[in-house]
Each structure stands twice: as C-alpha cells, then as structure tokens.
Amino acid sequence: MFPGEPSAAAGAFTDPLAALPNVYGTHHIGASTDQAQEAIAAETVRIVRTFTETGKVPNVVNLAQRTPATHRLIVRHRDRPGVLAHVFDCLRSRNLNVQETENIVFEGAQAAIARINLDGAPDQALLDAIRGDNADILELQLVRLTTGA
C-alpha cells in the first residue's frame, strides 16, 4: 500500500517510488481489474487442484520451522477404514497432541505407513493398546526426535 493512494479507481497516483525510471506502480484498485480477478481465480484453482492431486499446497507460508513434536510414531498398517481413527483415539485418550502426520498408501492400496509426530511419548501400555486393539496394525515404531520435527 502506498501512502496517500486514491481510494477510488479514478484519481491521481503519485509516489516518489513510482516516479523512478523503469518502475511501474498502481494503487490497490489496480488489483480490481477483470484481468487481475481472472488471474486470482486461475491461481486459486491451480492451488486447489495441486492439493487435491498431491496433498501438498504450493506457495504455503508460515509453516513452523520447528514444532513442539518430541517423538514420531511410525505405524505400518493395512489400508483399511478406521485404522488411523483408532490410533488417534488412543493418542487422544492420553492427551497426546498430533503435531504433524503423513500417511502414505503403497501401490495397490493394500498397505500404508503413517508417520505421526507427537508432543510427547506414548508409554508402553498405550503402544500395546494401539497395536493389540486393531488387527490391521502391522507394526509400530517410536522414534525420539532430537531437535523437534
């Protein structure tokens, strides 16, 4: 935003920065053109499509460089409904917060691996409950993160 810019589409725009050679500037109303609105809509569609197809959001900002995660729970499991819900319910029952999670399904959609970053360590009894109460969980591994995720 330039100081003193006009509040409507019609109005003089003068700013020392815009007066420099090879510098072009518009006041905020410049983003309200049909061309600008179409470009914004196209970019929104691109971002949503990329997320839908890859699970990643392009141009994301403000991601934590370091989270409070201290441990990573690795869950190898059959790709079946309810498996991760069971894991998350067990973690919630012990007040463990999930800081970040990623679930990767292998070719053929028969097996998957979930990496779940937690803000604390599940005790052995909780790990046993997670593993023992769901036949689709094949293996659990707990890894201590040395510097946060």
HUTA-V494890 format. One record per residue. N is the residue number from 1. NEAR is the number of other C-alpha atoms within 10 Angstrom. Layout:
BEGIN
<<N/NEAR> <N/NEAR>>
END
This chain:
BEGIN
<<1/7> <2/14> <3/8> <4/11> <5/16> <6/15> <7/10> <8/10> <9/12> <10/8> <11/10> <12/11> <13/13> <14/16> <15/15> <16/6> <17/11> <18/14> <19/11> <20/9> <21/7> <22/6> <23/8> <24/9> <25/13> <26/14> <27/20> <28/14> <29/13> <30/11> <31/13> <32/11> <33/11> <34/10> <35/10> <36/12> <37/12> <38/12> <39/13> <40/13> <41/11> <42/11> <43/12> <44/12> <45/12> <46/14> <47/16> <48/15> <49/14> <50/14> <51/13> <52/11> <53/9> <54/9> <55/11> <56/13> <57/14> <58/11> <59/6> <60/8> <61/7> <62/5> <63/7> <64/8> <65/7> <66/9> <67/15> <68/16> <69/22> <70/18> <71/23> <72/26> <73/21> <74/19> <75/23> <76/19> <77/22> <78/18> <79/20> <80/13> <81/9> <82/11> <83/17> <84/19> <85/10> <86/17> <87/21> <88/16> <89/13> <90/18> <91/20> <92/12> <93/9> <94/12> <95/12> <96/16> <97/16> <98/19> <99/16> <100/14> <101/13> <102/12> <103/15> <104/13> <105/15> <106/12> <107/8> <108/7> <109/11> <110/11> <111/17> <112/18> <113/20> <114/18> <115/17> <116/21> <117/27> <118/25> <119/19> <120/18> <121/19> <122/19> <123/10> <124/9> <125/9> <126/16> <127/18> <128/12> <129/13> <130/22> <131/19> <132/12> <133/12> <134/15> <135/11> <136/18> <137/23> <138/15> <139/11> <140/16> <141/11> <142/17> <143/12> <144/15> <145/13> <146/9> <147/11> <148/16> <149/18>>
END
